[in-house]
């Protein structure tokens, strides 16, 4: 049942991965990296995405995935670079916008984080994570009156205790 254009097997096989890494297409490496990421192996995911990005440096999806994996590894400066490059190519990528906002959040750069949370919401107005994280950033900035409506919007989508508690604080 082998087909050269068939899907990448969704089983982890370190030997096959090592042998195929040099000959794999950027598409296959993207899928491999996504598989590793889903398994929580961000180290292996970042390696696959880096090889794919080296082979195809203008692919915004590959760069976004590389940035997300690097962020999960705590390599925030490298993650920021990859995500900024992804957004230079395609600024409508919601996951890249949200991930870059989270990176800026982790770096303590609330103004930049808020800018990218807002960009996420422009493309996906019902993104609960962006709503809540933006509201959290506004709370840290002392803007509870701006945070409360964001928590309300998030609560209308996801009735979670965490959001209700945050709204009560706001």
Chimera marker file (.cmm) of the C-alpha trace (Angstrom):
<marker_set name="trace">
<marker id="1" x="0.000" y="0.000" z="0.000" r="1" g="1" b="0" radius="0.5"/>
<marker id="2" x="2.994" y="2.371" z="-0.237" r="1" g="1" b="0" radius="0.5"/>
<marker id="3" x="2.574" y="5.555" z="-2.209" r="1" g="1" b="0" radius="0.5"/>
<marker id="4" x="5.201" y="8.281" z="-2.528" r="1" g="1" b="0" radius="0.5"/>
<marker id="5" x="2.412" y="10.840" z="-2.287" r="1" g="1" b="0" radius="0.5"/>
<marker id="6" x="0.686" y="9.022" z="0.576" r="1" g="1" b="0" radius="0.5"/>
<marker id="7" x="0.358" y="10.361" z="4.101" r="1" g="1" b="0" radius="0.5"/>
<marker id="8" x="3.196" y="10.321" z="6.599" r="1" g="1" b="0" radius="0.5"/>
<marker id="9" x="2.706" y="7.363" z="8.975" r="1" g="1" b="0" radius="0.5"/>
<marker id="10" x="1.547" y="8.560" z="12.377" r="1" g="1" b="0" radius="0.5"/>
<marker id="11" x="3.811" y="6.152" z="14.279" r="1" g="1" b="0" radius="0.5"/>
<marker id="12" x="7.068" y="7.256" z="15.846" r="1" g="1" b="0" radius="0.5"/>
<marker id="13" x="9.996" y="5.307" z="14.382" r="1" g="1" b="0" radius="0.5"/>
<marker id="14" x="13.315" y="6.878" z="15.369" r="1" g="1" b="0" radius="0.5"/>
<marker id="15" x="15.383" y="4.824" z="12.922" r="1" g="1" b="0" radius="0.5"/>
<marker id="16" x="13.130" y="5.577" z="9.963" r="1" g="1" b="0" radius="0.5"/>
<marker id="17" x="12.990" y="9.228" z="11.004" r="1" g="1" b="0" radius="0.5"/>
<marker id="18" x="16.797" y="9.435" z="11.140" r="1" g="1" b="0" radius="0.5"/>
<marker id="19" x="17.176" y="7.750" z="7.760" r="1" g="1" b="0" radius="0.5"/>
<marker id="20" x="14.480" y="9.834" z="6.128" r="1" g="1" b="0" radius="0.5"/>
<marker id="21" x="15.388" y="13.213" z="7.594" r="1" g="1" b="0" radius="0.5"/>
<marker id="22" x="17.818" y="14.116" z="4.823" r="1" g="1" b="0" radius="0.5"/>
<marker id="23" x="15.545" y="12.969" z="1.993" r="1" g="1" b="0" radius="0.5"/>
<marker id="24" x="12.208" y="14.036" z="3.440" r="1" g="1" b="0" radius="0.5"/>
<marker id="25" x="10.234" y="16.835" z="1.864" r="1" g="1" b="0" radius="0.5"/>
<marker id="26" x="9.419" y="19.917" z="3.891" r="1" g="1" b="0" radius="0.5"/>
<marker id="27" x="5.770" y="18.739" z="3.861" r="1" g="1" b="0" radius="0.5"/>
<marker id="28" x="6.737" y="15.375" z="5.371" r="1" g="1" b="0" radius="0.5"/>
<marker id="29" x="8.939" y="17.104" z="7.939" r="1" g="1" b="0" radius="0.5"/>
<marker id="30" x="6.070" y="19.451" z="8.836" r="1" g="1" b="0" radius="0.5"/>
<marker id="31" x="3.783" y="16.465" z="9.472" r="1" g="1" b="0" radius="0.5"/>
<marker id="32" x="6.521" y="14.669" z="11.407" r="1" g="1" b="0" radius="0.5"/>
<marker id="33" x="7.103" y="17.741" z="13.579" r="1" g="1" b="0" radius="0.5"/>
<marker id="34" x="3.370" y="18.073" z="14.211" r="1" g="1" b="0" radius="0.5"/>
<marker id="35" x="3.235" y="14.410" z="15.248" r="1" g="1" b="0" radius="0.5"/>
<marker id="36" x="6.108" y="14.967" z="17.692" r="1" g="1" b="0" radius="0.5"/>
<marker id="37" x="4.444" y="18.105" z="19.016" r="1" g="1" b="0" radius="0.5"/>
<marker id="38" x="1.180" y="16.252" z="19.635" r="1" g="1" b="0" radius="0.5"/>
<marker id="39" x="3.186" y="13.691" z="21.590" r="1" g="1" b="0" radius="0.5"/>
<marker id="40" x="4.744" y="16.470" z="23.691" r="1" g="1" b="0" radius="0.5"/>
<marker id="41" x="8.212" y="15.908" z="22.206" r="1" g="1" b="0" radius="0.5"/>
<marker id="42" x="8.898" y="19.535" z="21.401" r="1" g="1" b="0" radius="0.5"/>
<marker id="43" x="12.640" y="18.876" z="21.125" r="1" g="1" b="0" radius="0.5"/>
<marker id="44" x="12.098" y="16.458" z="18.235" r="1" g="1" b="0" radius="0.5"/>
<marker id="45" x="9.365" y="18.656" z="16.778" r="1" g="1" b="0" radius="0.5"/>
<marker id="46" x="11.670" y="21.683" z="16.755" r="1" g="1" b="0" radius="0.5"/>
<marker id="47" x="14.378" y="19.660" z="14.992" r="1" g="1" b="0" radius="0.5"/>
<marker id="48" x="11.959" y="18.528" z="12.275" r="1" g="1" b="0" radius="0.5"/>
<marker id="49" x="10.531" y="22.028" z="11.833" r="1" g="1" b="0" radius="0.5"/>
<marker id="50" x="14.033" y="23.546" z="11.665" r="1" g="1" b="0" radius="0.5"/>
<marker id="51" x="15.083" y="21.164" z="8.877" r="1" g="1" b="0" radius="0.5"/>
<marker id="52" x="11.800" y="21.920" z="7.078" r="1" g="1" b="0" radius="0.5"/>
<marker id="53" x="12.314" y="25.671" z="7.525" r="1" g="1" b="0" radius="0.5"/>
<marker id="54" x="15.864" y="25.421" z="6.193" r="1" g="1" b="0" radius="0.5"/>
<marker id="55" x="14.489" y="23.641" z="3.114" r="1" g="1" b="0" radius="0.5"/>
<marker id="56" x="11.512" y="25.990" z="2.704" r="1" g="1" b="0" radius="0.5"/>
<marker id="57" x="12.213" y="29.311" z="4.496" r="1" g="1" b="0" radius="0.5"/>
<marker id="58" x="9.143" y="31.075" z="3.055" r="1" g="1" b="0" radius="0.5"/>
<marker id="59" x="6.574" y="28.632" z="4.482" r="1" g="1" b="0" radius="0.5"/>
<marker id="60" x="4.669" y="30.521" z="7.186" r="1" g="1" b="0" radius="0.5"/>
<marker id="61" x="3.079" y="27.354" z="8.607" r="1" g="1" b="0" radius="0.5"/>
<marker id="62" x="6.447" y="25.655" z="9.118" r="1" g="1" b="0" radius="0.5"/>
<marker id="63" x="7.877" y="28.773" z="10.784" r="1" g="1" b="0" radius="0.5"/>
<marker id="64" x="4.838" y="29.124" z="13.052" r="1" g="1" b="0" radius="0.5"/>
<marker id="65" x="5.157" y="25.496" z="14.147" r="1" g="1" b="0" radius="0.5"/>
<marker id="66" x="8.877" y="25.978" z="14.741" r="1" g="1" b="0" radius="0.5"/>
<marker id="67" x="8.156" y="29.030" z="16.895" r="1" g="1" b="0" radius="0.5"/>
<marker id="68" x="5.495" y="27.203" z="18.904" r="1" g="1" b="0" radius="0.5"/>
<marker id="69" x="7.839" y="24.271" z="19.565" r="1" g="1" b="0" radius="0.5"/>
<marker id="70" x="10.680" y="26.572" z="20.587" r="1" g="1" b="0" radius="0.5"/>
<marker id="71" x="8.334" y="28.462" z="22.930" r="1" g="1" b="0" radius="0.5"/>
<marker id="72" x="7.345" y="25.171" z="24.534" r="1" g="1" b="0" radius="0.5"/>
<marker id="73" x="11.044" y="24.462" z="25.055" r="1" g="1" b="0" radius="0.5"/>
<marker id="74" x="11.487" y="27.840" z="26.757" r="1" g="1" b="0" radius="0.5"/>
<marker id="75" x="13.645" y="29.206" z="23.916" r="1" g="1" b="0" radius="0.5"/>
<marker id="76" x="11.674" y="32.430" z="23.782" r="1" g="1" b="0" radius="0.5"/>
<marker id="77" x="14.070" y="34.573" z="21.718" r="1" g="1" b="0" radius="0.5"/>
<marker id="78" x="14.316" y="31.944" z="18.976" r="1" g="1" b="0" radius="0.5"/>
<marker id="79" x="10.560" y="31.392" z="19.174" r="1" g="1" b="0" radius="0.5"/>
<marker id="80" x="9.941" y="35.112" z="18.774" r="1" g="1" b="0" radius="0.5"/>
<marker id="81" x="12.184" y="35.250" z="15.696" r="1" g="1" b="0" radius="0.5"/>
<marker id="82" x="10.457" y="32.295" z="14.017" r="1" g="1" b="0" radius="0.5"/>
<marker id="83" x="6.979" y="33.628" z="14.795" r="1" g="1" b="0" radius="0.5"/>
<marker id="84" x="7.806" y="37.142" z="13.590" r="1" g="1" b="0" radius="0.5"/>
<marker id="85" x="9.136" y="35.671" z="10.347" r="1" g="1" b="0" radius="0.5"/>
<marker id="86" x="5.980" y="33.564" z="9.965" r="1" g="1" b="0" radius="0.5"/>
<marker id="87" x="3.827" y="36.662" z="10.426" r="1" g="1" b="0" radius="0.5"/>
<marker id="88" x="5.961" y="38.631" z="7.966" r="1" g="1" b="0" radius="0.5"/>
<marker id="89" x="4.929" y="36.044" z="5.376" r="1" g="1" b="0" radius="0.5"/>
<marker id="90" x="1.299" y="35.659" z="6.517" r="1" g="1" b="0" radius="0.5"/>
<marker id="91" x="-0.005" y="38.004" z="9.212" r="1" g="1" b="0" radius="0.5"/>
<marker id="92" x="-3.422" y="36.290" z="9.188" r="1" g="1" b="0" radius="0.5"/>
<marker id="93" x="-2.047" y="33.122" z="10.823" r="1" g="1" b="0" radius="0.5"/>
<marker id="94" x="-4.083" y="32.955" z="14.045" r="1" g="1" b="0" radius="0.5"/>
<marker id="95" x="-1.898" y="30.402" z="15.807" r="1" g="1" b="0" radius="0.5"/>
<marker id="96" x="1.252" y="32.416" z="15.033" r="1" g="1" b="0" radius="0.5"/>
<marker id="97" x="-0.385" y="35.650" z="16.285" r="1" g="1" b="0" radius="0.5"/>
<marker id="98" x="-1.582" y="33.973" z="19.497" r="1" g="1" b="0" radius="0.5"/>
<marker id="99" x="1.718" y="32.176" z="20.076" r="1" g="1" b="0" radius="0.5"/>
<marker id="100" x="3.741" y="35.355" z="19.564" r="1" g="1" b="0" radius="0.5"/>
<marker id="101" x="1.446" y="37.141" z="22.024" r="1" g="1" b="0" radius="0.5"/>
<marker id="102" x="2.096" y="34.389" z="24.579" r="1" g="1" b="0" radius="0.5"/>
<marker id="103" x="5.858" y="34.665" z="23.986" r="1" g="1" b="0" radius="0.5"/>
<marker id="104" x="5.714" y="38.426" z="24.572" r="1" g="1" b="0" radius="0.5"/>
<marker id="105" x="3.571" y="37.739" z="27.651" r="1" g="1" b="0" radius="0.5"/>
<marker id="106" x="6.211" y="35.365" z="29.024" r="1" g="1" b="0" radius="0.5"/>
<marker id="107" x="8.897" y="37.975" z="28.344" r="1" g="1" b="0" radius="0.5"/>
<marker id="108" x="6.913" y="40.542" z="30.353" r="1" g="1" b="0" radius="0.5"/>
<marker id="109" x="6.221" y="42.707" z="27.301" r="1" g="1" b="0" radius="0.5"/>
<marker id="110" x="2.523" y="43.307" z="27.914" r="1" g="1" b="0" radius="0.5"/>
<marker id="111" x="2.092" y="46.076" z="25.311" r="1" g="1" b="0" radius="0.5"/>
<marker id="112" x="3.439" y="43.869" z="22.518" r="1" g="1" b="0" radius="0.5"/>
<marker id="113" x="1.481" y="40.885" z="23.830" r="1" g="1" b="0" radius="0.5"/>
<marker id="114" x="-1.765" y="42.900" z="23.810" r="1" g="1" b="0" radius="0.5"/>
<marker id="115" x="-1.094" y="44.018" z="20.231" r="1" g="1" b="0" radius="0.5"/>
<marker id="116" x="-0.862" y="40.388" z="19.073" r="1" g="1" b="0" radius="0.5"/>
<marker id="117" x="-3.825" y="39.229" z="21.175" r="1" g="1" b="0" radius="0.5"/>
<marker id="118" x="-5.847" y="41.940" z="19.401" r="1" g="1" b="0" radius="0.5"/>
<marker id="119" x="-4.527" y="40.770" z="16.026" r="1" g="1" b="0" radius="0.5"/>
<marker id="120" x="-5.589" y="37.229" z="16.915" r="1" g="1" b="0" radius="0.5"/>
<marker id="121" x="-9.076" y="38.484" z="17.762" r="1" g="1" b="0" radius="0.5"/>
<marker id="122" x="-9.331" y="40.429" z="14.492" r="1" g="1" b="0" radius="0.5"/>
<marker id="123" x="-8.943" y="37.132" z="12.632" r="1" g="1" b="0" radius="0.5"/>
<marker id="124" x="-10.791" y="34.947" z="15.167" r="1" g="1" b="0" radius="0.5"/>
<marker id="125" x="-13.156" y="37.038" z="17.360" r="1" g="1" b="0" radius="0.5"/>
<marker id="126" x="-14.308" y="33.995" z="19.357" r="1" g="1" b="0" radius="0.5"/>
<marker id="127" x="-10.823" y="32.833" z="20.368" r="1" g="1" b="0" radius="0.5"/>
<marker id="128" x="-11.293" y="32.234" z="24.090" r="1" g="1" b="0" radius="0.5"/>
<marker id="129" x="-7.574" y="32.037" z="24.850" r="1" g="1" b="0" radius="0.5"/>
<marker id="130" x="-6.898" y="35.385" z="23.211" r="1" g="1" b="0" radius="0.5"/>
<marker id="131" x="-9.855" y="36.987" z="24.989" r="1" g="1" b="0" radius="0.5"/>
<marker id="132" x="-8.795" y="35.713" z="28.410" r="1" g="1" b="0" radius="0.5"/>
<marker id="133" x="-5.068" y="36.377" z="27.977" r="1" g="1" b="0" radius="0.5"/>
<marker id="134" x="-5.754" y="39.879" z="26.663" r="1" g="1" b="0" radius="0.5"/>
<marker id="135" x="-8.032" y="40.513" z="29.647" r="1" g="1" b="0" radius="0.5"/>
<marker id="136" x="-5.327" y="39.168" z="31.983" r="1" g="1" b="0" radius="0.5"/>
<marker id="137" x="-2.767" y="41.532" z="30.435" r="1" g="1" b="0" radius="0.5"/>
<marker id="138" x="-5.166" y="44.448" z="30.855" r="1" g="1" b="0" radius="0.5"/>
<marker id="139" x="-5.657" y="43.497" z="34.506" r="1" g="1" b="0" radius="0.5"/>
<marker id="140" x="-1.885" y="43.520" z="35.020" r="1" g="1" b="0" radius="0.5"/>
<marker id="141" x="-1.833" y="46.979" z="33.423" r="1" g="1" b="0" radius="0.5"/>
<marker id="142" x="-4.505" y="48.190" z="35.878" r="1" g="1" b="0" radius="0.5"/>
<marker id="143" x="-7.225" y="48.376" z="33.202" r="1" g="1" b="0" radius="0.5"/>
<marker id="144" x="-9.946" y="46.351" z="34.907" r="1" g="1" b="0" radius="0.5"/>
<marker id="145" x="-12.693" y="48.338" z="33.159" r="1" g="1" b="0" radius="0.5"/>
<marker id="146" x="-11.282" y="47.172" z="29.790" r="1" g="1" b="0" radius="0.5"/>
<marker id="147" x="-10.686" y="43.621" z="31.005" r="1" g="1" b="0" radius="0.5"/>
<marker id="148" x="-14.223" y="42.969" z="32.281" r="1" g="1" b="0" radius="0.5"/>
<marker id="149" x="-15.963" y="43.034" z="28.861" r="1" g="1" b="0" radius="0.5"/>
<marker id="150" x="-13.311" y="40.689" z="27.481" r="1" g="1" b="0" radius="0.5"/>
<marker id="151" x="-13.919" y="38.220" z="30.302" r="1" g="1" b="0" radius="0.5"/>
<marker id="152" x="-17.687" y="38.523" z="29.643" r="1" g="1" b="0" radius="0.5"/>
<marker id="153" x="-17.145" y="37.736" z="25.960" r="1" g="1" b="0" radius="0.5"/>
<marker id="154" x="-14.998" y="34.731" z="26.854" r="1" g="1" b="0" radius="0.5"/>
<marker id="155" x="-17.553" y="33.582" z="29.416" r="1" g="1" b="0" radius="0.5"/>
<marker id="156" x="-20.304" y="33.639" z="26.774" r="1" g="1" b="0" radius="0.5"/>
<marker id="157" x="-18.240" y="31.094" z="24.809" r="1" g="1" b="0" radius="0.5"/>
<marker id="158" x="-16.771" y="29.018" z="27.651" r="1" g="1" b="0" radius="0.5"/>
<marker id="159" x="-18.480" y="28.999" z="31.025" r="1" g="1" b="0" radius="0.5"/>
<marker id="160" x="-15.434" y="28.084" z="33.098" r="1" g="1" b="0" radius="0.5"/>
<marker id="161" x="-14.825" y="28.747" z="36.767" r="1" g="1" b="0" radius="0.5"/>
<marker id="162" x="-11.479" y="30.391" z="35.958" r="1" g="1" b="0" radius="0.5"/>
<marker id="163" x="-13.114" y="32.954" z="33.668" r="1" g="1" b="0" radius="0.5"/>
<marker id="164" x="-15.951" y="33.615" z="36.157" r="1" g="1" b="0" radius="0.5"/>
<marker id="165" x="-13.398" y="34.205" z="38.933" r="1" g="1" b="0" radius="0.5"/>
<marker id="166" x="-11.322" y="36.526" z="36.728" r="1" g="1" b="0" radius="0.5"/>
<marker id="167" x="-14.462" y="38.473" z="35.785" r="1" g="1" b="0" radius="0.5"/>
<marker id="168" x="-15.365" y="38.884" z="39.455" r="1" g="1" b="0" radius="0.5"/>
<marker id="169" x="-11.885" y="40.294" z="40.148" r="1" g="1" b="0" radius="0.5"/>
<marker id="170" x="-12.221" y="42.695" z="37.211" r="1" g="1" b="0" radius="0.5"/>
<link id1="1" id2="2" r="1" g="1" b="0" radius="0.2"/>
<link id1="2" id2="3" r="1" g="1" b="0" radius="0.2"/>
<link id1="3" id2="4" r="1" g="1" b="0" radius="0.2"/>
<link id1="4" id2="5" r="1" g="1" b="0" radius="0.2"/>
<link id1="5" id2="6" r="1" g="1" b="0" radius="0.2"/>
<link id1="6" id2="7" r="1" g="1" b="0" radius="0.2"/>
<link id1="7" id2="8" r="1" g="1" b="0" radius="0.2"/>
<link id1="8" id2="9" r="1" g="1" b="0" radius="0.2"/>
<link id1="9" id2="10" r="1" g="1" b="0" radius="0.2"/>
<link id1="10" id2="11" r="1" g="1" b="0" radius="0.2"/>
<link id1="11" id2="12" r="1" g="1" b="0" radius="0.2"/>
<link id1="12" id2="13" r="1" g="1" b="0" radius="0.2"/>
<link id1="13" id2="14" r="1" g="1" b="0" radius="0.2"/>
<link id1="14" id2="15" r="1" g="1" b="0" radius="0.2"/>
<link id1="15" id2="16" r="1" g="1" b="0" radius="0.2"/>
<link id1="16" id2="17" r="1" g="1" b="0" radius="0.2"/>
<link id1="17" id2="18" r="1" g="1" b="0" radius="0.2"/>
<link id1="18" id2="19" r="1" g="1" b="0" radius="0.2"/>
<link id1="19" id2="20" r="1" g="1" b="0" radius="0.2"/>
<link id1="20" id2="21" r="1" g="1" b="0" radius="0.2"/>
<link id1="21" id2="22" r="1" g="1" b="0" radius="0.2"/>
<link id1="22" id2="23" r="1" g="1" b="0" radius="0.2"/>
<link id1="23" id2="24" r="1" g="1" b="0" radius="0.2"/>
<link id1="24" id2="25" r="1" g="1" b="0" radius="0.2"/>
<link id1="25" id2="26" r="1" g="1" b="0" radius="0.2"/>
<link id1="26" id2="27" r="1" g="1" b="0" radius="0.2"/>
<link id1="27" id2="28" r="1" g="1" b="0" radius="0.2"/>
<link id1="28" id2="29" r="1" g="1" b="0" radius="0.2"/>
<link id1="29" id2="30" r="1" g="1" b="0" radius="0.2"/>
<link id1="30" id2="31" r="1" g="1" b="0" radius="0.2"/>
<link id1="31" id2="32" r="1" g="1" b="0" radius="0.2"/>
<link id1="32" id2="33" r="1" g="1" b="0" radius="0.2"/>
<link id1="33" id2="34" r="1" g="1" b="0" radius="0.2"/>
<link id1="34" id2="35" r="1" g="1" b="0" radius="0.2"/>
<link id1="35" id2="36" r="1" g="1" b="0" radius="0.2"/>
<link id1="36" id2="37" r="1" g="1" b="0" radius="0.2"/>
<link id1="37" id2="38" r="1" g="1" b="0" radius="0.2"/>
<link id1="38" id2="39" r="1" g="1" b="0" radius="0.2"/>
<link id1="39" id2="40" r="1" g="1" b="0" radius="0.2"/>
<link id1="40" id2="41" r="1" g="1" b="0" radius="0.2"/>
<link id1="41" id2="42" r="1" g="1" b="0" radius="0.2"/>
<link id1="42" id2="43" r="1" g="1" b="0" radius="0.2"/>
<link id1="43" id2="44" r="1" g="1" b="0" radius="0.2"/>
<link id1="44" id2="45" r="1" g="1" b="0" radius="0.2"/>
<link id1="45" id2="46" r="1" g="1" b="0" radius="0.2"/>
<link id1="46" id2="47" r="1" g="1" b="0" radius="0.2"/>
<link id1="47" id2="48" r="1" g="1" b="0" radius="0.2"/>
<link id1="48" id2="49" r="1" g="1" b="0" radius="0.2"/>
<link id1="49" id2="50" r="1" g="1" b="0" radius="0.2"/>
<link id1="50" id2="51" r="1" g="1" b="0" radius="0.2"/>
<link id1="51" id2="52" r="1" g="1" b="0" radius="0.2"/>
<link id1="52" id2="53" r="1" g="1" b="0" radius="0.2"/>
<link id1="53" id2="54" r="1" g="1" b="0" radius="0.2"/>
<link id1="54" id2="55" r="1" g="1" b="0" radius="0.2"/>
<link id1="55" id2="56" r="1" g="1" b="0" radius="0.2"/>
<link id1="56" id2="57" r="1" g="1" b="0" radius="0.2"/>
<link id1="57" id2="58" r="1" g="1" b="0" radius="0.2"/>
<link id1="58" id2="59" r="1" g="1" b="0" radius="0.2"/>
<link id1="59" id2="60" r="1" g="1" b="0" radius="0.2"/>
<link id1="60" id2="61" r="1" g="1" b="0" radius="0.2"/>
<link id1="61" id2="62" r="1" g="1" b="0" radius="0.2"/>
<link id1="62" id2="63" r="1" g="1" b="0" radius="0.2"/>
<link id1="63" id2="64" r="1" g="1" b="0" radius="0.2"/>
<link id1="64" id2="65" r="1" g="1" b="0" radius="0.2"/>
<link id1="65" id2="66" r="1" g="1" b="0" radius="0.2"/>
<link id1="66" id2="67" r="1" g="1" b="0" radius="0.2"/>
<link id1="67" id2="68" r="1" g="1" b="0" radius="0.2"/>
<link id1="68" id2="69" r="1" g="1" b="0" radius="0.2"/>
<link id1="69" id2="70" r="1" g="1" b="0" radius="0.2"/>
<link id1="70" id2="71" r="1" g="1" b="0" radius="0.2"/>
<link id1="71" id2="72" r="1" g="1" b="0" radius="0.2"/>
<link id1="72" id2="73" r="1" g="1" b="0" radius="0.2"/>
<link id1="73" id2="74" r="1" g="1" b="0" radius="0.2"/>
<link id1="74" id2="75" r="1" g="1" b="0" radius="0.2"/>
<link id1="75" id2="76" r="1" g="1" b="0" radius="0.2"/>
<link id1="76" id2="77" r="1" g="1" b="0" radius="0.2"/>
<link id1="77" id2="78" r="1" g="1" b="0" radius="0.2"/>
<link id1="78" id2="79" r="1" g="1" b="0" radius="0.2"/>
<link id1="79" id2="80" r="1" g="1" b="0" radius="0.2"/>
<link id1="80" id2="81" r="1" g="1" b="0" radius="0.2"/>
<link id1="81" id2="82" r="1" g="1" b="0" radius="0.2"/>
<link id1="82" id2="83" r="1" g="1" b="0" radius="0.2"/>
<link id1="83" id2="84" r="1" g="1" b="0" radius="0.2"/>
<link id1="84" id2="85" r="1" g="1" b="0" radius="0.2"/>
<link id1="85" id2="86" r="1" g="1" b="0" radius="0.2"/>
<link id1="86" id2="87" r="1" g="1" b="0" radius="0.2"/>
<link id1="87" id2="88" r="1" g="1" b="0" radius="0.2"/>
<link id1="88" id2="89" r="1" g="1" b="0" radius="0.2"/>
<link id1="89" id2="90" r="1" g="1" b="0" radius="0.2"/>
<link id1="90" id2="91" r="1" g="1" b="0" radius="0.2"/>
<link id1="91" id2="92" r="1" g="1" b="0" radius="0.2"/>
<link id1="92" id2="93" r="1" g="1" b="0" radius="0.2"/>
<link id1="93" id2="94" r="1" g="1" b="0" radius="0.2"/>
<link id1="94" id2="95" r="1" g="1" b="0" radius="0.2"/>
<link id1="95" id2="96" r="1" g="1" b="0" radius="0.2"/>
<link id1="96" id2="97" r="1" g="1" b="0" radius="0.2"/>
<link id1="97" id2="98" r="1" g="1" b="0" radius="0.2"/>
<link id1="98" id2="99" r="1" g="1" b="0" radius="0.2"/>
<link id1="99" id2="100" r="1" g="1" b="0" radius="0.2"/>
<link id1="100" id2="101" r="1" g="1" b="0" radius="0.2"/>
<link id1="101" id2="102" r="1" g="1" b="0" radius="0.2"/>
<link id1="102" id2="103" r="1" g="1" b="0" radius="0.2"/>
<link id1="103" id2="104" r="1" g="1" b="0" radius="0.2"/>
<link id1="104" id2="105" r="1" g="1" b="0" radius="0.2"/>
<link id1="105" id2="106" r="1" g="1" b="0" radius="0.2"/>
<link id1="106" id2="107" r="1" g="1" b="0" radius="0.2"/>
<link id1="107" id2="108" r="1" g="1" b="0" radius="0.2"/>
<link id1="108" id2="109" r="1" g="1" b="0" radius="0.2"/>
<link id1="109" id2="110" r="1" g="1" b="0" radius="0.2"/>
<link id1="110" id2="111" r="1" g="1" b="0" radius="0.2"/>
<link id1="111" id2="112" r="1" g="1" b="0" radius="0.2"/>
<link id1="112" id2="113" r="1" g="1" b="0" radius="0.2"/>
<link id1="113" id2="114" r="1" g="1" b="0" radius="0.2"/>
<link id1="114" id2="115" r="1" g="1" b="0" radius="0.2"/>
<link id1="115" id2="116" r="1" g="1" b="0" radius="0.2"/>
<link id1="116" id2="117" r="1" g="1" b="0" radius="0.2"/>
<link id1="117" id2="118" r="1" g="1" b="0" radius="0.2"/>
<link id1="118" id2="119" r="1" g="1" b="0" radius="0.2"/>
<link id1="119" id2="120" r="1" g="1" b="0" radius="0.2"/>
<link id1="120" id2="121" r="1" g="1" b="0" radius="0.2"/>
<link id1="121" id2="122" r="1" g="1" b="0" radius="0.2"/>
<link id1="122" id2="123" r="1" g="1" b="0" radius="0.2"/>
<link id1="123" id2="124" r="1" g="1" b="0" radius="0.2"/>
<link id1="124" id2="125" r="1" g="1" b="0" radius="0.2"/>
<link id1="125" id2="126" r="1" g="1" b="0" radius="0.2"/>
<link id1="126" id2="127" r="1" g="1" b="0" radius="0.2"/>
<link id1="127" id2="128" r="1" g="1" b="0" radius="0.2"/>
<link id1="128" id2="129" r="1" g="1" b="0" radius="0.2"/>
<link id1="129" id2="130" r="1" g="1" b="0" radius="0.2"/>
<link id1="130" id2="131" r="1" g="1" b="0" radius="0.2"/>
<link id1="131" id2="132" r="1" g="1" b="0" radius="0.2"/>
<link id1="132" id2="133" r="1" g="1" b="0" radius="0.2"/>
<link id1="133" id2="134" r="1" g="1" b="0" radius="0.2"/>
<link id1="134" id2="135" r="1" g="1" b="0" radius="0.2"/>
<link id1="135" id2="136" r="1" g="1" b="0" radius="0.2"/>
<link id1="136" id2="137" r="1" g="1" b="0" radius="0.2"/>
<link id1="137" id2="138" r="1" g="1" b="0" radius="0.2"/>
<link id1="138" id2="139" r="1" g="1" b="0" radius="0.2"/>
<link id1="139" id2="140" r="1" g="1" b="0" radius="0.2"/>
<link id1="140" id2="141" r="1" g="1" b="0" radius="0.2"/>
<link id1="141" id2="142" r="1" g="1" b="0" radius="0.2"/>
<link id1="142" id2="143" r="1" g="1" b="0" radius="0.2"/>
<link id1="143" id2="144" r="1" g="1" b="0" radius="0.2"/>
<link id1="144" id2="145" r="1" g="1" b="0" radius="0.2"/>
<link id1="145" id2="146" r="1" g="1" b="0" radius="0.2"/>
<link id1="146" id2="147" r="1" g="1" b="0" radius="0.2"/>
<link id1="147" id2="148" r="1" g="1" b="0" radius="0.2"/>
<link id1="148" id2="149" r="1" g="1" b="0" radius="0.2"/>
<link id1="149" id2="150" r="1" g="1" b="0" radius="0.2"/>
<link id1="150" id2="151" r="1" g="1" b="0" radius="0.2"/>
<link id1="151" id2="152" r="1" g="1" b="0" radius="0.2"/>
<link id1="152" id2="153" r="1" g="1" b="0" radius="0.2"/>
<link id1="153" id2="154" r="1" g="1" b="0" radius="0.2"/>
<link id1="154" id2="155" r="1" g="1" b="0" radius="0.2"/>
<link id1="155" id2="156" r="1" g="1" b="0" radius="0.2"/>
<link id1="156" id2="157" r="1" g="1" b="0" radius="0.2"/>
<link id1="157" id2="158" r="1" g="1" b="0" radius="0.2"/>
<link id1="158" id2="159" r="1" g="1" b="0" radius="0.2"/>
<link id1="159" id2="160" r="1" g="1" b="0" radius="0.2"/>
<link id1="160" id2="161" r="1" g="1" b="0" radius="0.2"/>
<link id1="161" id2="162" r="1" g="1" b="0" radius="0.2"/>
<link id1="162" id2="163" r="1" g="1" b="0" radius="0.2"/>
<link id1="163" id2="164" r="1" g="1" b="0" radius="0.2"/>
<link id1="164" id2="165" r="1" g="1" b="0" radius="0.2"/>
<link id1="165" id2="166" r="1" g="1" b="0" radius="0.2"/>
<link id1="166" id2="167" r="1" g="1" b="0" radius="0.2"/>
<link id1="167" id2="168" r="1" g="1" b="0" radius="0.2"/>
<link id1="168" id2="169" r="1" g="1" b="0" radius="0.2"/>
<link id1="169" id2="170" r="1" g="1" b="0" radius="0.2"/>
</marker_set>
